[in-house]
């Protein structure tokens, strides 16, 4: 299995605090069954979470060196979780933020609240014009998606790849997020499931969530979300998931909004 969203790079964001914790996360990832992990530290321009690609590579090299000494078979790759910003293309071109394993895929996080959908579409257009393919991080956690998951259908038609956090399915982020995650899965609106792990315990929590995921979607779709589609990203390959199914509104969104 491949984890495309993890905060193993230590000392640069709210993930691993030091080398010891990073190594513990790597061991936990391997124990959970992951063969590859893309390390995606936050890149939030003009903030304390803005370590550059060069800085992250130095830390990643240190982690890999220690893993090699322990004969770990886990493969680590570099990426960034890039916070929505009008200058994202420039940050990528300048080597500040990183794409996923040197591919054209970029993992993007947007504001949880008050995200203007028209502005997001324009942002995606600018990324695509520059040759990048957007992966929307933990889509189920955004207010505009919880209020209307059909926004995802519009994004998917624009070739946006949708990533879901495994622990959203197990309720870690609340009932509204959990319900949204299930709705997304039931309507072909998830392409990749990842941990978004910030510490070793998150991998243990993700292992339990993976059991729930497989029961919910079946083994074939489970493999798509955790093996096949993530592999396409690592190899910088374009892939074509099934078309999304429109969600019929039956009072669900008003319920979610109240939560």
C-alpha positions as YAML, in Angstrom:
chain: A
units: angstrom
residues:
- id: 1
  name: UNK
  ca: [0.00, 0.00, 0.00]
- id: 2
  name: UNK
  ca: [1.02, 3.61, -0.61]
- id: 3
  name: UNK
  ca: [0.40, 6.51, 1.76]
- id: 4
  name: UNK
  ca: [0.37, 9.78, -0.19]
- id: 5
  name: UNK
  ca: [-0.16, 12.13, 2.75]
- id: 6
  name: UNK
  ca: [2.01, 11.99, 5.87]
- id: 7
  name: UNK
  ca: [3.88, 14.44, 8.06]
- id: 8
  name: UNK
  ca: [7.04, 12.44, 8.74]
- id: 9
  name: UNK
  ca: [9.51, 15.23, 7.90]
- id: 10
  name: UNK
  ca: [10.45, 16.34, 11.39]
- id: 11
  name: UNK
  ca: [10.75, 19.78, 12.95]
- id: 12
  name: UNK
  ca: [9.09, 21.74, 10.13]
- id: 13
  name: UNK
  ca: [5.36, 21.66, 10.90]
- id: 14
  name: UNK
  ca: [2.87, 20.07, 13.30]
- id: 15
  name: UNK
  ca: [3.99, 16.55, 12.40]
- id: 16
  name: UNK
  ca: [6.99, 14.62, 13.72]
- id: 17
  name: UNK
  ca: [8.88, 16.70, 16.28]
- id: 18
  name: UNK
  ca: [12.30, 15.09, 15.92]
- id: 19
  name: UNK
  ca: [14.20, 12.26, 14.23]
- id: 20
  name: UNK
  ca: [13.14, 9.74, 16.86]
- id: 21
  name: UNK
  ca: [9.46, 10.40, 16.28]
- id: 22
  name: UNK
  ca: [9.94, 10.39, 12.50]
- id: 23
  name: UNK
  ca: [11.54, 6.94, 12.72]
- id: 24
  name: UNK
  ca: [8.69, 5.75, 14.95]
- id: 25
  name: UNK
  ca: [6.21, 6.98, 12.35]
- id: 26
  name: UNK
  ca: [8.10, 5.18, 9.61]
- id: 27
  name: UNK
  ca: [8.05, 1.95, 11.61]
- id: 28
  name: UNK
  ca: [4.35, 2.35, 12.32]
- id: 29
  name: UNK
  ca: [3.67, 2.95, 8.63]
- id: 30
  name: UNK
  ca: [5.56, -0.19, 7.70]
- id: 31
  name: UNK
  ca: [3.83, -2.22, 10.43]
- id: 32
  name: UNK
  ca: [0.48, -1.01, 9.08]
- id: 33
  name: UNK
  ca: [1.36, -2.44, 5.67]
- id: 34
  name: UNK
  ca: [2.62, 0.56, 3.72]
- id: 35
  name: UNK
  ca: [5.52, 0.01, 1.34]
- id: 36
  name: UNK
  ca: [5.77, 3.65, 0.26]
- id: 37
  name: UNK
  ca: [5.04, 6.94, 1.99]
- id: 38
  name: UNK
  ca: [5.08, 10.40, 0.46]
- id: 39
  name: UNK
  ca: [6.25, 12.85, 3.12]
- id: 40
  name: UNK
  ca: [4.08, 15.95, 2.73]
- id: 41
  name: UNK
  ca: [5.04, 18.70, 5.19]
- id: 42
  name: UNK
  ca: [2.80, 21.75, 5.18]
- id: 43
  name: UNK
  ca: [3.79, 24.54, 2.86]
- id: 44
  name: UNK
  ca: [1.95, 27.67, 3.95]
- id: 45
  name: UNK
  ca: [3.56, 30.70, 2.36]
- id: 46
  name: UNK
  ca: [4.76, 33.43, 4.72]
- id: 47
  name: UNK
  ca: [4.20, 31.31, 7.82]
- id: 48
  name: UNK
  ca: [6.24, 29.18, 10.20]
- id: 49
  name: UNK
  ca: [5.22, 26.16, 8.09]
- id: 50
  name: UNK
  ca: [7.10, 27.09, 4.93]
- id: 51
  name: UNK
  ca: [10.16, 24.87, 4.84]
- id: 52
  name: UNK
  ca: [11.60, 24.69, 1.34]
- id: 53
  name: UNK
  ca: [12.11, 21.68, -0.87]
- id: 54
  name: UNK
  ca: [15.86, 21.90, -0.25]
- id: 55
  name: UNK
  ca: [15.43, 21.95, 3.53]
- id: 56
  name: UNK
  ca: [12.97, 19.04, 3.44]
- id: 57
  name: UNK
  ca: [15.29, 16.96, 1.26]
- id: 58
  name: UNK
  ca: [18.08, 17.33, 3.81]
- id: 59
  name: UNK
  ca: [15.81, 16.05, 6.58]
- id: 60
  name: UNK
  ca: [14.44, 13.28, 4.38]
- id: 61
  name: UNK
  ca: [17.98, 12.12, 3.60]
- id: 62
  name: UNK
  ca: [18.67, 11.90, 7.33]
- id: 63
  name: UNK
  ca: [15.55, 9.80, 7.93]
- id: 64
  name: UNK
  ca: [16.34, 7.50, 4.99]
- id: 65
  name: UNK
  ca: [19.88, 7.00, 6.25]
- id: 66
  name: UNK
  ca: [18.67, 5.87, 9.67]
- id: 67
  name: UNK
  ca: [16.04, 3.61, 8.13]
- id: 68
  name: UNK
  ca: [18.70, 1.97, 5.96]
- id: 69
  name: UNK
  ca: [20.74, 1.24, 9.09]
- id: 70
  name: UNK
  ca: [17.75, -0.61, 10.52]
- id: 71
  name: UNK
  ca: [17.21, -2.54, 7.26]
- id: 72
  name: UNK
  ca: [13.75, -1.02, 6.84]
- id: 73
  name: UNK
  ca: [12.20, -1.67, 3.43]
- id: 74
  name: UNK
  ca: [9.92, 1.37, 3.61]
- id: 75
  name: UNK
  ca: [10.41, 3.78, 0.69]
- id: 76
  name: UNK
  ca: [10.02, 7.48, 1.43]
- id: 77
  name: UNK
  ca: [9.33, 10.15, -1.18]
- id: 78
  name: UNK
  ca: [8.99, 13.92, -0.94]
- id: 79
  name: UNK
  ca: [5.97, 16.11, -1.55]
- id: 80
  name: UNK
  ca: [4.24, 19.06, 0.10]
- id: 81
  name: UNK
  ca: [0.78, 19.78, 1.43]
- id: 82
  name: UNK
  ca: [0.43, 23.16, -0.22]
- id: 83
  name: UNK
  ca: [-2.01, 25.62, 1.29]
- id: 84
  name: UNK
  ca: [-4.17, 27.42, -1.27]
- id: 85
  name: UNK
  ca: [-2.39, 30.59, -2.42]
- id: 86
  name: UNK
  ca: [-2.44, 32.62, -5.61]
- id: 87
  name: UNK
  ca: [1.33, 32.19, -5.88]
- id: 88
  name: UNK
  ca: [1.40, 28.37, -5.76]
- id: 89
  name: UNK
  ca: [2.71, 28.01, -9.31]
- id: 90
  name: UNK
  ca: [5.58, 30.38, -8.53]
- id: 91
  name: UNK
  ca: [6.36, 28.51, -5.30]
- id: 92
  name: UNK
  ca: [6.56, 25.23, -7.19]
- id: 93
  name: UNK
  ca: [8.65, 26.70, -10.00]
- id: 94
  name: UNK
  ca: [11.08, 28.24, -7.51]
- id: 95
  name: UNK
  ca: [11.57, 24.97, -5.63]
- id: 96
  name: UNK
  ca: [9.95, 26.22, -2.46]
- id: 97
  name: UNK
  ca: [7.03, 23.77, -2.45]
- id: 98
  name: UNK
  ca: [7.29, 20.22, -3.84]
- id: 99
  name: UNK
  ca: [5.12, 18.17, -6.12]
- id: 100
  name: UNK
  ca: [4.52, 14.52, -5.27]
- id: 101
  name: UNK
  ca: [7.72, 12.55, -5.91]
- id: 102
  name: UNK
  ca: [8.85, 15.02, -8.62]
- id: 103
  name: UNK
  ca: [5.64, 14.35, -10.57]
- id: 104
  name: UNK
  ca: [3.17, 16.87, -11.96]
- id: 105
  name: UNK
  ca: [0.76, 16.07, -9.13]
- id: 106
  name: UNK
  ca: [0.48, 18.67, -6.36]
- id: 107
  name: UNK
  ca: [-1.33, 18.03, -3.06]
- id: 108
  name: UNK
  ca: [-3.37, 21.14, -2.21]
- id: 109
  name: UNK
  ca: [-5.22, 22.09, 0.96]
- id: 110
  name: UNK
  ca: [-7.84, 24.84, 0.87]
- id: 111
  name: UNK
  ca: [-9.47, 26.85, 3.68]
- id: 112
  name: UNK
  ca: [-11.83, 24.76, 5.78]
- id: 113
  name: UNK
  ca: [-14.38, 27.57, 5.92]
- id: 114
  name: UNK
  ca: [-15.54, 30.26, 3.49]
- id: 115
  name: UNK
  ca: [-13.79, 28.83, 0.43]
- id: 116
  name: UNK
  ca: [-15.10, 30.61, -2.65]
- id: 117
  name: UNK
  ca: [-15.78, 27.88, -5.20]
- id: 118
  name: UNK
  ca: [-15.34, 30.14, -8.22]
- id: 119
  name: UNK
  ca: [-11.94, 31.19, -6.91]
- id: 120
  name: UNK
  ca: [-11.00, 27.54, -6.44]
- id: 121
  name: UNK
  ca: [-11.95, 26.74, -10.03]
- id: 122
  name: UNK
  ca: [-9.78, 29.61, -11.25]
- id: 123
  name: UNK
  ca: [-6.91, 28.40, -9.08]
- id: 124
  name: UNK
  ca: [-7.19, 24.91, -10.55]
- id: 125
  name: UNK
  ca: [-7.26, 26.38, -14.05]
- id: 126
  name: UNK
  ca: [-4.04, 28.30, -13.38]
- id: 127
  name: UNK
  ca: [-2.38, 25.16, -12.01]
- id: 128
  name: UNK
  ca: [-3.44, 23.16, -15.07]
- id: 129
  name: UNK
  ca: [-2.22, 25.85, -17.46]
- id: 130
  name: UNK
  ca: [1.19, 25.57, -15.75]
- id: 131
  name: UNK
  ca: [1.15, 21.79, -16.30]
- id: 132
  name: UNK
  ca: [0.24, 20.62, -12.80]
- id: 133
  name: UNK
  ca: [-2.48, 18.20, -11.71]
- id: 134
  name: UNK
  ca: [-4.22, 19.03, -8.45]
- id: 135
  name: UNK
  ca: [-4.89, 16.51, -5.69]
- id: 136
  name: UNK
  ca: [-7.40, 18.01, -3.25]
- id: 137
  name: UNK
  ca: [-6.37, 17.02, 0.27]
- id: 138
  name: UNK
  ca: [-8.97, 15.61, 2.72]
- id: 139
  name: UNK
  ca: [-11.89, 17.00, 0.72]
- id: 140
  name: UNK
  ca: [-14.45, 15.66, 3.19]
- id: 141
  name: UNK
  ca: [-13.32, 18.15, 5.84]
- id: 142
  name: UNK
  ca: [-14.25, 21.35, 4.01]
- id: 143
  name: UNK
  ca: [-17.48, 23.15, 4.78]
- id: 144
  name: UNK
  ca: [-18.40, 23.72, 1.14]
- id: 145
  name: UNK
  ca: [-18.09, 19.97, 0.47]
- id: 146
  name: UNK
  ca: [-20.04, 18.96, 3.57]
- id: 147
  name: UNK
  ca: [-22.79, 21.37, 2.53]
- id: 148
  name: UNK
  ca: [-22.85, 20.08, -1.05]
- id: 149
  name: UNK
  ca: [-20.66, 17.11, -2.07]
- id: 150
  name: UNK
  ca: [-21.73, 17.69, -5.68]
- id: 151
  name: UNK
  ca: [-19.06, 20.37, -5.84]
- id: 152
  name: UNK
  ca: [-16.68, 17.43, -6.08]
- id: 153
  name: UNK
  ca: [-18.33, 16.25, -9.29]
- id: 154
  name: UNK
  ca: [-17.47, 19.61, -10.85]
- id: 155
  name: UNK
  ca: [-13.87, 19.32, -9.64]
- id: 156
  name: UNK
  ca: [-13.51, 15.74, -10.86]
- id: 157
  name: UNK
  ca: [-14.69, 16.81, -14.32]
- id: 158
  name: UNK
  ca: [-11.76, 19.25, -14.21]
- id: 159
  name: UNK
  ca: [-9.44, 16.27, -13.58]
- id: 160
  name: UNK
  ca: [-8.91, 17.07, -9.90]
- id: 161
  name: UNK
  ca: [-7.92, 13.99, -7.88]
- id: 162
  name: UNK
  ca: [-9.79, 13.68, -4.59]
- id: 163
  name: UNK
  ca: [-7.95, 12.44, -1.49]
- id: 164
  name: UNK
  ca: [-9.77, 11.31, 1.65]
- id: 165
  name: UNK
  ca: [-8.30, 10.86, 5.10]
- id: 166
  name: UNK
  ca: [-8.79, 7.31, 6.34]
- id: 167
  name: UNK
  ca: [-9.62, 8.45, 9.85]
- id: 168
  name: UNK
  ca: [-12.46, 10.61, 8.57]
- id: 169
  name: UNK
  ca: [-14.29, 7.33, 8.02]
- id: 170
  name: UNK
  ca: [-13.77, 6.26, 11.62]
- id: 171
  name: UNK
  ca: [-15.11, 9.53, 13.05]
- id: 172
  name: UNK
  ca: [-11.89, 11.20, 14.18]
- id: 173
  name: UNK
  ca: [-12.97, 14.57, 12.81]
- id: 174
  name: UNK
  ca: [-16.59, 14.39, 13.87]
- id: 175
  name: UNK
  ca: [-19.88, 12.95, 12.67]
- id: 176
  name: UNK
  ca: [-20.46, 15.46, 9.86]
- id: 177
  name: UNK
  ca: [-17.08, 14.70, 8.29]
- id: 178
  name: UNK
  ca: [-17.68, 10.97, 8.72]
- id: 179
  name: UNK
  ca: [-21.06, 11.17, 6.97]
- id: 180
  name: UNK
  ca: [-19.55, 13.22, 4.16]
- id: 181
  name: UNK
  ca: [-16.73, 10.70, 3.69]
- id: 182
  name: UNK
  ca: [-19.24, 7.87, 3.37]
- id: 183
  name: UNK
  ca: [-21.33, 9.88, 0.91]
- id: 184
  name: UNK
  ca: [-18.25, 10.57, -1.18]
- id: 185
  name: UNK
  ca: [-17.28, 6.89, -1.25]
- id: 186
  name: UNK
  ca: [-20.81, 5.86, -2.23]
- id: 187
  name: UNK
  ca: [-20.81, 8.32, -5.15]
- id: 188
  name: UNK
  ca: [-17.39, 7.65, -6.75]
- id: 189
  name: UNK
  ca: [-15.99, 10.87, -5.31]
- id: 190
  name: UNK
  ca: [-12.83, 9.50, -3.71]
- id: 191
  name: UNK
  ca: [-9.75, 8.47, -5.68]
- id: 192
  name: UNK
  ca: [-7.09, 8.12, -2.99]
- id: 193
  name: UNK
  ca: [-7.25, 7.26, 0.73]
- id: 194
  name: UNK
  ca: [-4.33, 8.35, 2.90]
- id: 195
  name: UNK
  ca: [-3.47, 8.70, 6.57]
- id: 196
  name: UNK
  ca: [-2.53, 12.38, 6.96]
- id: 197
  name: UNK
  ca: [-0.53, 10.98, 9.89]
- id: 198
  name: UNK
  ca: [1.13, 13.46, 12.23]
- id: 199
  name: UNK
  ca: [2.43, 10.96, 14.79]
- id: 200
  name: UNK
  ca: [2.91, 7.18, 15.20]
- id: 201
  name: UNK
  ca: [-0.50, 6.66, 16.80]
- id: 202
  name: UNK
  ca: [-2.21, 7.97, 13.70]
- id: 203
  name: UNK
  ca: [-0.93, 4.93, 11.81]
- id: 204
  name: UNK
  ca: [-2.48, 2.62, 14.36]
- id: 205
  name: UNK
  ca: [-5.74, 4.55, 14.06]
- id: 206
  name: UNK
  ca: [-5.49, 4.38, 10.26]
- id: 207
  name: UNK
  ca: [-5.12, 0.60, 10.39]
- id: 208
  name: UNK
  ca: [-8.50, 0.32, 12.11]
- id: 209
  name: UNK
  ca: [-10.04, 2.77, 9.64]
- id: 210
  name: UNK
  ca: [-8.73, 0.67, 6.74]
- id: 211
  name: UNK
  ca: [-10.77, -2.27, 8.01]
- id: 212
  name: UNK
  ca: [-13.85, -0.05, 7.94]
- id: 213
  name: UNK
  ca: [-12.98, 1.18, 4.46]
- id: 214
  name: UNK
  ca: [-12.65, -2.32, 3.02]
- id: 215
  name: UNK
  ca: [-15.96, -3.36, 4.52]
- id: 216
  name: UNK
  ca: [-17.59, -0.26, 3.07]
- id: 217
  name: UNK
  ca: [-16.26, -0.37, -0.50]
- id: 218
  name: UNK
  ca: [-15.02, -3.94, -1.02]
- id: 219
  name: UNK
  ca: [-11.55, -5.26, -1.75]
- id: 220
  name: UNK
  ca: [-11.32, -4.09, -5.38]
- id: 221
  name: UNK
  ca: [-12.07, -0.44, -4.61]
- id: 222
  name: UNK
  ca: [-9.91, -0.65, -1.49]
- id: 223
  name: UNK
  ca: [-6.96, -1.58, -3.72]
- id: 224
  name: UNK
  ca: [-7.79, 1.27, -6.10]
- id: 225
  name: UNK
  ca: [-7.73, 3.81, -3.27]
- id: 226
  name: UNK
  ca: [-4.61, 2.58, -1.48]
- id: 227
  name: UNK
  ca: [-2.52, 0.83, -4.13]
- id: 228
  name: UNK
  ca: [-3.33, 1.43, -7.79]
- id: 229
  name: UNK
  ca: [-4.28, 5.11, -7.90]
- id: 230
  name: UNK
  ca: [-1.50, 6.22, -5.53]
- id: 231
  name: UNK
  ca: [0.95, 4.24, -7.69]
- id: 232
  name: UNK
  ca: [-0.15, 6.26, -10.72]
- id: 233
  name: UNK
  ca: [0.72, 9.44, -8.83]
- id: 234
  name: UNK
  ca: [4.16, 8.15, -7.81]
- id: 235
  name: UNK
  ca: [4.85, 7.20, -11.43]
- id: 236
  name: UNK
  ca: [3.46, 10.51, -12.74]
- id: 237
  name: UNK
  ca: [0.82, 8.69, -14.77]
- id: 238
  name: UNK
  ca: [-2.57, 10.06, -15.74]
- id: 239
  name: UNK
  ca: [-5.43, 7.82, -14.65]
- id: 240
  name: UNK
  ca: [-9.15, 7.87, -15.33]
- id: 241
  name: UNK
  ca: [-11.41, 6.97, -12.40]
- id: 242
  name: UNK
  ca: [-15.10, 6.17, -12.77]
- id: 243
  name: UNK
  ca: [-17.45, 9.11, -13.24]
- id: 244
  name: UNK
  ca: [-18.92, 10.56, -10.04]
- id: 245
  name: UNK
  ca: [-22.57, 9.94, -9.23]
- id: 246
  name: UNK
  ca: [-24.58, 13.03, -8.37]
- id: 247
  name: UNK
  ca: [-25.81, 13.15, -4.78]
- id: 248
  name: UNK
  ca: [-29.56, 13.60, -4.50]
- id: 249
  name: UNK
  ca: [-30.44, 16.10, -1.84]
- id: 250
  name: UNK
  ca: [-32.85, 14.72, 0.76]
- id: 251
  name: UNK
  ca: [-32.28, 17.01, 3.70]
- id: 252
  name: UNK
  ca: [-28.82, 15.51, 4.32]
- id: 253
  name: UNK
  ca: [-26.92, 18.75, 3.88]
- id: 254
  name: UNK
  ca: [-29.09, 20.72, 6.28]
- id: 255
  name: UNK
  ca: [-28.46, 17.98, 8.84]
- id: 256
  name: UNK
  ca: [-24.74, 18.14, 8.28]
- id: 257
  name: UNK
  ca: [-24.74, 21.92, 8.51]
- id: 258
  name: UNK
  ca: [-26.38, 21.78, 11.93]
- id: 259
  name: UNK
  ca: [-23.68, 19.47, 13.29]
...
